[in-house]
């Protein structure tokens, strides 16, 4: 006799946690952390998502060190940020949801000019987001960053977070170690699949040791870089199996693409280049006009666009998997559960309507209102929001 199919709105286990349903708010940079401060807007952003019915909301992006910030207005998950983040987790818990902190080091995506300090990479190379040359990391630097991950994870627990999401995607530092076209190291962290996975695995072990067994640990994992000579399934599948075998994570959220080389791979849909250019300083805007079409290629939107690749991982892994990528419909969620995925993650659909999960649950809607125009993307510099929703609320848009 087969077990009954799990339903979207029944409680579900995620490691040591019980989530009220199977819907997770994916990490989308909120853009309301001036000089890295926890603002009322950041607290309100996640409280609203929790109020809307989502089971677990993810704060993005929390850097493990100052050098790992995306830019100067990125939160560093140090001891000074704990009181402010405790306000956030308390607000989320008051709405019946749980909170996750996405932690990472931006590596090649860290803006060295904005941060006022250099970043690191597996191997030395030029990086447009970093605004110049990024040097390959020394072993001592890598050792220090492992401890930075562990320290950030401990601070997240002190701040009341229920889960830690370690960013192994989008060619941030850990993802770039796994990528064959970004990692050219000749030591034990370069070359073979096992070697290129060794440093991310070491970080995951340090995070698990830091938080113990009462906090869930999730890996946001790149299935593919979405660029020629980048990471592809023939290598990412065995890498995921190595991570699973270590036993340090409770779930894996499957993603793809490169903030360094292909910023549309994990969005799909329209490319709001005009708005991107307008949101930047003149020099950067000129660069976007010239190189933007290469970094932000046009890729058509499809509902659940990562599902075909994610199926390959579902067939090879036994740990809980979180399906991400263009999920806007209730029947998509039901299909994902039918295919063995334990959770689904939503991003832009919740920017458009933070209450959409409640609407699904109450049977007043079966599809979200997001139209995948991606005009939310340039608003990360002024407070991430859906420009359609903001306009309908009677507030002038910023793009």
C-alpha positions as CSV (number, residue, x, y, z in Angstrom):
1,X,0.0,0.0,0.0
2,X,1.5,3.3,-1.1
3,X,1.7,6.3,1.3
4,X,-0.7,9.1,0.7
5,X,0.8,12.1,-1.3
6,X,1.9,14.9,1.0
7,X,-0.1,18.0,0.7
8,X,1.2,21.6,0.4
9,X,-0.5,22.8,3.5
10,X,0.3,20.1,6.0
11,X,3.1,20.5,8.5
12,X,6.5,19.0,7.4
13,X,9.8,18.2,9.0
14,X,13.0,20.0,8.0
15,X,15.7,18.5,10.1
16,X,14.9,19.4,13.7
17,X,12.2,21.9,12.6
18,X,8.5,21.5,11.9
19,X,7.3,23.9,9.3
20,X,3.6,24.8,9.1
21,X,3.5,24.0,5.4
22,X,5.9,23.2,2.6
23,X,6.4,26.7,1.2
24,X,9.6,28.6,1.8
25,X,10.4,32.3,1.0
26,X,13.6,32.1,-1.1
27,X,16.4,34.5,-0.4
28,X,15.9,37.7,-2.4
29,X,18.2,40.6,-1.5
30,X,16.1,43.1,0.4
31,X,18.1,46.2,-0.3
32,X,17.1,47.9,3.0
33,X,20.3,47.4,5.1
34,X,22.1,50.8,4.9
35,X,25.7,50.3,5.8
36,X,24.7,46.8,6.8
37,X,22.2,47.9,9.5
38,X,19.1,45.9,10.4
39,X,16.3,48.4,9.5
40,X,12.7,48.6,10.4
41,X,12.0,48.0,6.7
42,X,14.0,44.7,6.8
43,X,12.0,43.5,9.9
44,X,8.7,44.5,8.3
45,X,9.6,42.8,5.0
46,X,10.0,39.4,6.6
47,X,7.1,39.9,9.1
48,X,4.8,40.6,6.1
49,X,5.9,37.4,4.3
50,X,5.4,35.4,7.5
51,X,1.9,37.0,8.0
52,X,1.1,35.9,4.4
53,X,1.3,32.3,5.3
54,X,4.8,31.2,4.3
55,X,6.4,28.6,6.5
56,X,10.0,29.7,6.5
57,X,11.3,33.1,5.3
58,X,15.0,33.6,4.3
59,X,17.0,36.7,5.1
60,X,19.4,37.5,2.3
61,X,22.2,38.0,2.0
62,X,24.2,37.8,5.3
63,X,27.9,38.1,4.7
64,X,30.3,36.1,7.0
65,X,32.9,38.9,6.8
66,X,33.3,42.5,5.7
67,X,35.3,41.4,2.6
68,X,32.5,39.0,1.6
69,X,29.8,41.7,1.3
70,X,28.2,42.2,-2.1
71,X,28.6,45.9,-1.4
72,X,28.8,48.3,1.5
73,X,25.1,48.1,2.2
74,X,25.2,44.4,2.9
75,X,24.7,43.0,6.4
76,X,27.6,41.2,8.1
77,X,26.4,38.6,10.5
78,X,28.6,39.5,13.4
79,X,27.8,39.9,17.1
80,X,26.8,43.6,16.6
81,X,24.0,42.5,14.2
82,X,22.5,40.1,16.7
83,X,20.1,42.4,18.6
84,X,18.6,43.8,15.4
85,X,18.2,40.4,13.9
86,X,16.6,39.2,17.1
87,X,13.9,41.8,16.5
88,X,13.4,40.3,13.0
89,X,13.2,36.7,14.1
90,X,10.8,37.6,17.0
91,X,8.5,39.4,14.5
92,X,8.5,36.4,12.2
93,X,7.9,33.9,15.0
94,X,5.0,36.1,16.2
95,X,3.3,35.4,12.9
96,X,3.7,31.7,13.2
97,X,6.5,31.2,10.8
98,X,10.2,30.3,11.1
99,X,13.3,32.3,10.0
100,X,16.4,31.3,8.0
101,X,19.6,33.3,7.6
102,X,21.4,32.9,4.3
103,X,25.1,33.2,4.9
104,X,28.0,33.4,2.5
105,X,31.0,35.1,1.1
106,X,30.5,36.9,-2.2
107,X,33.9,36.2,-3.6
108,X,34.1,37.3,-7.2
109,X,30.7,39.1,-6.8
110,X,32.0,41.3,-3.9
111,X,32.3,45.0,-5.1
112,X,35.8,45.9,-3.9
113,X,35.3,49.6,-4.6
114,X,32.1,49.9,-2.6
115,X,33.4,47.7,0.2
116,X,36.8,49.5,0.4
117,X,38.7,46.3,0.6
118,X,39.8,43.4,-1.6
119,X,37.9,40.1,-2.0
120,X,39.2,36.6,-2.9
121,X,38.5,33.9,-5.4
122,X,39.7,30.3,-6.0
123,X,42.0,31.6,-8.7
124,X,43.1,35.1,-9.8
125,X,40.9,36.7,-12.5
126,X,39.2,39.9,-13.5
127,X,35.7,40.3,-12.2
128,X,33.2,43.0,-13.4
129,X,31.1,42.9,-10.2
130,X,34.2,43.1,-8.1
131,X,35.3,46.1,-10.2
132,X,38.8,44.8,-11.0
133,X,41.3,42.0,-10.4
134,X,40.5,39.5,-7.7
135,X,43.4,37.4,-6.4
136,X,43.3,33.7,-5.7
137,X,43.0,33.0,-2.0
138,X,45.9,31.7,0.1
139,X,45.3,28.6,2.3
140,X,45.5,30.9,5.4
141,X,42.8,33.1,4.0
142,X,40.6,30.1,3.3
143,X,41.1,28.8,6.9
144,X,40.1,32.2,8.2
145,X,36.9,32.2,6.2
146,X,35.9,28.8,7.4
147,X,36.0,30.2,10.9
148,X,34.0,33.2,9.7
149,X,31.3,30.9,8.5
150,X,31.2,29.1,11.8
151,X,31.1,32.4,13.7
152,X,28.3,33.8,11.5
153,X,26.3,30.6,12.1
154,X,26.7,30.9,15.9
155,X,25.6,34.5,15.7
156,X,22.5,33.5,13.6
157,X,21.5,31.1,16.3
158,X,22.0,33.8,19.0
159,X,19.7,36.0,16.9
160,X,16.9,33.4,17.0
161,X,17.2,32.0,13.5
162,X,15.8,28.5,13.1
163,X,17.8,27.6,10.0
164,X,21.0,28.5,8.3
165,X,21.2,28.5,4.5
166,X,24.8,28.2,3.3
167,X,25.1,29.9,-0.2
168,X,26.7,27.4,-2.6
169,X,25.2,29.0,-5.6
170,X,25.5,31.7,-8.3
171,X,29.3,31.7,-8.4
172,X,29.7,33.3,-5.0
173,X,32.8,32.0,-3.2
174,X,31.8,28.5,-2.4
175,X,30.1,28.0,-5.8
176,X,33.1,29.3,-7.6
177,X,35.3,26.6,-6.0
178,X,33.1,24.0,-7.6
179,X,33.1,25.7,-11.0
180,X,35.7,24.3,-13.5
181,X,36.0,27.6,-15.3
182,X,36.6,29.6,-12.2
183,X,38.7,27.2,-10.1
184,X,42.1,26.7,-11.7
185,X,43.9,25.9,-8.4
186,X,46.8,23.3,-8.4
187,X,46.5,22.3,-4.8
188,X,44.0,20.0,-3.0
189,X,41.2,22.5,-3.6
190,X,41.4,22.3,-7.4
191,X,41.3,19.8,-10.2
192,X,39.1,16.8,-9.6
193,X,35.4,16.8,-8.6
194,X,36.3,15.8,-5.1
195,X,39.0,18.4,-4.8
196,X,36.7,21.2,-6.0
197,X,34.0,20.2,-3.6
198,X,36.3,19.9,-0.7
199,X,36.3,23.5,0.5
200,X,32.5,23.9,0.4
201,X,32.2,20.6,2.2
202,X,34.6,21.8,4.9
203,X,32.5,25.0,5.3
204,X,29.3,22.9,5.7
205,X,31.0,20.8,8.3
206,X,32.1,23.9,10.3
207,X,28.6,25.4,10.2
208,X,27.0,22.1,11.4
209,X,29.5,21.9,14.3
210,X,28.8,25.5,15.2
211,X,25.0,25.2,15.4
212,X,24.6,21.6,16.6
213,X,21.5,19.5,15.9
214,X,18.8,22.0,17.0
215,X,19.2,24.3,14.0
216,X,18.4,23.2,10.4
217,X,21.3,23.6,7.9
218,X,20.3,24.0,4.2
219,X,22.7,24.2,1.2
220,X,21.7,26.4,-1.7
221,X,23.4,24.5,-4.5
222,X,24.3,25.3,-8.1
223,X,23.2,22.5,-10.4
224,X,24.8,24.5,-13.3
225,X,26.5,27.8,-13.9
226,X,24.6,28.4,-17.1
227,X,27.7,29.4,-19.0
228,X,30.0,27.6,-21.4
229,X,32.7,25.5,-19.7
230,X,30.9,26.1,-16.4
231,X,29.6,23.6,-13.9
232,X,27.1,21.1,-15.4
233,X,25.1,18.1,-14.2
234,X,27.9,15.6,-15.0
235,X,29.9,17.2,-12.2
236,X,27.3,18.8,-10.0
237,X,25.4,15.5,-9.4
238,X,28.4,13.7,-8.0
239,X,29.3,16.8,-6.0
240,X,25.8,16.8,-4.5
241,X,26.2,13.1,-3.6
242,X,29.5,13.9,-1.8
243,X,27.8,16.6,0.2
244,X,24.8,14.3,1.1
245,X,27.2,11.6,2.2
246,X,28.9,13.9,4.7
247,X,25.6,14.2,6.5
248,X,26.0,17.8,7.6
249,X,22.9,19.3,5.9
250,X,19.2,18.7,6.4
251,X,18.1,19.8,2.9
252,X,19.4,21.1,-0.4
253,X,17.8,24.0,-2.4
254,X,18.5,23.5,-6.1
255,X,19.4,26.6,-8.1
256,X,21.7,27.6,-11.0
257,X,23.3,30.5,-12.8
258,X,26.0,33.0,-12.2
259,X,25.8,36.5,-10.7
260,X,29.2,36.9,-12.3
261,X,28.6,35.7,-15.8
262,X,24.8,35.1,-16.4
263,X,22.6,37.0,-14.0
264,X,19.3,36.0,-15.8
265,X,19.7,32.3,-15.5
266,X,18.1,32.1,-12.1
267,X,15.4,34.7,-13.0
268,X,14.2,34.2,-16.6
269,X,11.8,36.5,-18.3
270,X,12.1,40.1,-19.3
271,X,15.5,42.0,-19.0
272,X,14.8,45.5,-17.5
273,X,18.1,46.9,-18.9
274,X,16.8,50.5,-19.0
275,X,16.0,50.4,-15.3
276,X,19.3,48.7,-14.5
277,X,21.2,51.5,-16.2
278,X,19.1,54.2,-14.5
279,X,19.8,52.7,-11.1
280,X,23.6,52.9,-11.5
281,X,26.2,55.6,-11.4
282,X,27.0,56.9,-14.9
283,X,30.3,55.0,-15.4
284,X,28.6,51.7,-14.3
285,X,25.6,52.6,-16.5
286,X,27.8,53.0,-19.5
287,X,29.3,49.6,-18.8
288,X,25.9,48.0,-18.5
289,X,24.9,49.5,-21.9
290,X,28.0,47.9,-23.4
291,X,28.2,44.5,-21.6
292,X,24.7,44.2,-20.1
293,X,23.3,42.0,-22.9
294,X,26.1,39.5,-22.3
295,X,25.8,39.4,-18.5
296,X,22.0,39.5,-18.7
297,X,21.0,37.5,-21.7
298,X,17.3,37.1,-22.6
299,X,16.0,33.7,-21.4
300,X,12.3,33.0,-21.8
301,X,10.3,32.4,-18.6
302,X,8.8,29.0,-18.0
303,X,6.9,27.9,-14.9
304,X,9.2,25.8,-12.6
305,X,12.1,26.3,-15.1
306,X,14.6,24.4,-12.9
307,X,12.4,21.3,-12.6
308,X,13.9,19.3,-15.5
309,X,17.3,19.6,-14.0
310,X,16.1,19.1,-10.4
311,X,14.5,15.8,-11.4
312,X,18.0,14.5,-12.1
313,X,19.0,15.3,-8.5
314,X,15.8,13.8,-7.1
315,X,16.6,10.5,-8.8
316,X,20.1,10.4,-7.3
317,X,19.7,11.8,-3.8
318,X,17.7,10.8,-0.8
319,X,17.9,13.9,1.4
320,X,15.1,16.5,1.3
321,X,15.2,18.8,-1.7
322,X,13.7,22.2,-2.1
323,X,12.5,23.1,-5.7
324,X,13.2,26.7,-6.7
325,X,12.7,28.7,-9.9
326,X,9.7,30.4,-11.3
327,X,7.1,28.8,-9.0
328,X,3.9,30.8,-9.3
329,X,1.1,28.3,-9.3
330,X,-0.4,25.9,-6.7
331,X,-0.6,23.1,-9.2
332,X,3.2,23.4,-9.7
333,X,3.7,22.9,-6.0
334,X,1.4,19.9,-6.1
335,X,3.4,18.4,-9.0
336,X,6.7,19.0,-7.2
337,X,5.4,17.1,-4.1
338,X,4.1,14.3,-6.4
339,X,7.6,14.0,-7.9
340,X,9.2,13.6,-4.5
341,X,10.4,17.2,-3.6
342,X,9.8,17.9,0.0
343,X,9.5,21.7,-0.2
344,X,9.1,24.5,-2.8
345,X,10.6,28.0,-2.6
346,X,9.1,31.2,-4.0
347,X,10.8,34.5,-4.6
348,X,9.3,37.1,-7.0
349,X,5.7,35.8,-6.5
350,X,6.0,36.8,-2.9
351,X,7.3,40.2,-3.8
352,X,4.3,40.8,-5.9
353,X,1.9,39.4,-3.3
354,X,3.2,38.5,0.1
355,X,-0.3,37.1,1.0
356,X,-0.4,34.6,-1.9
357,X,0.3,31.6,0.3
358,X,-2.8,32.4,2.4
359,X,-4.8,32.8,-0.8
360,X,-3.7,29.4,-2.0
361,X,-4.6,27.9,1.4
362,X,-8.0,29.6,1.5
363,X,-8.7,28.5,-2.1
364,X,-9.2,32.1,-3.2
365,X,-6.4,31.8,-5.8
366,X,-4.4,29.1,-7.5
367,X,-1.9,31.3,-9.3
368,X,0.2,34.3,-8.2
369,X,0.1,37.7,-9.9
370,X,3.8,38.0,-10.8
371,X,4.2,38.6,-14.6
372,X,8.0,38.1,-14.6
373,X,8.8,41.5,-15.9
374,X,11.8,41.5,-13.5
375,X,11.6,45.2,-12.8
376,X,12.0,44.3,-9.2
377,X,15.6,43.4,-9.9
378,X,17.0,47.0,-10.2
379,X,15.1,48.0,-7.0
380,X,17.6,46.1,-4.9
381,X,19.5,49.4,-4.6
382,X,16.6,51.3,-3.1
383,X,14.6,48.7,-1.3
384,X,13.5,45.5,-3.2
385,X,9.9,45.6,-4.2
386,X,7.5,44.8,-7.0
387,X,6.9,48.0,-9.0
388,X,3.4,46.9,-10.0
389,X,2.4,46.4,-6.4
390,X,4.0,49.7,-5.3
391,X,2.2,51.6,-8.1
392,X,-1.2,50.0,-7.2
393,X,-0.7,51.0,-3.6
394,X,-0.5,54.6,-4.8
395,X,3.2,55.1,-4.1
396,X,5.4,56.3,-7.0
397,X,7.8,53.7,-8.2
398,X,11.6,54.2,-8.0
399,X,12.4,52.8,-11.4
